Amino acid sequence: MHQPPIPHVAGTDPEVAELIQAEARRQHDKARLIPSENYVSAAVLEATGSVLTNKYSEGYAGRRYYEGQQLIDPLERLTVQRAERLFGVDHANVQPYSGSPANLAVFLAFLQPGETVMGMALPMGGHLTHGWGVSITGKWFHSVQYGVRADTGTVDMDEVRDLALRERPKVIFCGGTAIPRTIDFPAFAEIARETGAVLVADIAHIAGLIAGGAHPSPVGFAEVITTTTHKTLRGPRGAMIMSTEERASAIDKAVFPGLQGGPHNHTTAGIAVALHEAAQPSFRTYARQIVANAKALAEALTARGYSLVSGGTDNHLILIDLTPQGIGGKPAARGLDRAGIETNYNTVPFDQRKPFDPSGLRIGTPAITTRGLTEEHMPQLASWMDEAIAAAAKEDEDVLDRIAGEVRDLMAGFPMPGWSQ
Ligand SMILES: *Cc1c(COP(=O)(O)O)cnc(C)c1O
């Protein structure tokens, strides 16, 4: 049953209640390995489902365009303070609706349409919103994109520097969605300084690792830091933009009134609770366990003959190149899902296959670590993955269903916040 319980939804709208309950069970039964996903605590769920959703609060604390902010102002101030303290930044804006609008606000703050932005190419591990062609950030701005080296699978800082010196971008993004290695913030900062660009670190994937001390922080190197709140940081769906004092007012103006209307106060409350949780010593243990699990899983997969982009991982994420297995990422991901192991297909750098049918599988450990799995479970997980991928190639559904049952039995031993038997 969903936690907190949803008797009112069930009474008013059984159809929706049933879908919510079934989704809760699905999340409980599967080994969820999508690296951008997690399980939020019941406390975060409660805050996010509160009456704060009823309130309009355009503007910032003390400068609102609606009355009745006696309690929203202190809530937003508290959330901002917690973000500033946890990450050690001068300024935080907690209003962006999600990661994509947060990044768009950065464009609005520092670029005119047609001006140059530099980011990591999507198929190399970057994010759509760092100037990729199909995104508004690539259509309305002049975008130059860097990648990774074919031999190492990691960013070539010499290439980044040459490109920046030649193109003189006003903004440089570092960070992405499929980067299994530590991001070299000092090296990016040096290039930004040399070329006069604003460095933006998009830490959407690794914010929780940074908060928990399991990845170096961009603070002191990137003037602007964007992040989602719902990935490793384990909060509700939302985002934050953090910055130096100097960049604060441009960021605030870009978020509101530049891009958005009223902030989602229920989300702000959920972010506040998540930031409080992330400030506890237990979150440091969590962040380190995410990385320990990812390393153990990477090792177990390598031992079974899997080829990992960059040869392994430093963080929560593993990018598998399935070329040696002779199966595409898409059929593999579909087979794995049937086997109770949820992943997503992904391009690998220099992919020989098409973007809709790429060679890669992207996996990560934030969600299973929240459930309580540790290094000792990773060889079993790798073994199931290997068996399921082979079964997917042969379309052997009996094997996939058998594995799904075994995965369910394992996961039943690990409580899920948001669900109870
Ligand atoms: C997930 C992600 C985003 C976008 O976040 P949404 O909330 O999905 O809009 C932006 N940047 C990076 C690096 C991400 O991983």
PDBQT file of the ligand as one rigid body, heavy atoms in Angstrom, charges set to zero:
ROOT
HETATM    1  C1  LIG A 501      18.069  15.445 -15.412  1.00  0.00    +0.000 C 
HETATM    2  C2  LIG A 501      18.949  16.535 -15.913  1.00  0.00    +0.000 A 
HETATM    3  C3  LIG A 501      18.440  17.796 -16.272  1.00  0.00    +0.000 A 
HETATM    4  C4  LIG A 501      16.979  18.064 -16.486  1.00  0.00    +0.000 C 
HETATM    5  O1  LIG A 501      16.160  17.898 -15.464  1.00  0.00    +0.000 OA
HETATM    6  P1  LIG A 501      14.573  17.779 -15.690  1.00  0.00    +0.000 P 
HETATM    7  O2  LIG A 501      14.107  17.948 -14.299  1.00  0.00    +0.000 OA
HETATM    8  O3  LIG A 501      14.333  16.449 -16.284  1.00  0.00    +0.000 OA
HETATM    9  O4  LIG A 501      14.152  18.902 -16.575  1.00  0.00    +0.000 OA
HETATM   10  C5  LIG A 501      19.334  18.792 -16.592  1.00  0.00    +0.000 A 
HETATM   11  N1  LIG A 501      20.657  18.572 -16.590  1.00  0.00    +0.000 NA
HETATM   12  C6  LIG A 501      21.175  17.365 -16.289  1.00  0.00    +0.000 A 
HETATM   13  C7  LIG A 501      22.648  17.185 -16.317  1.00  0.00    +0.000 C 
HETATM   14  C8  LIG A 501      20.343  16.312 -15.957  1.00  0.00    +0.000 A 
HETATM   15  O5  LIG A 501      20.866  15.121 -15.690  1.00  0.00    +0.000 OA
ENDROOT
TORSDOF 0
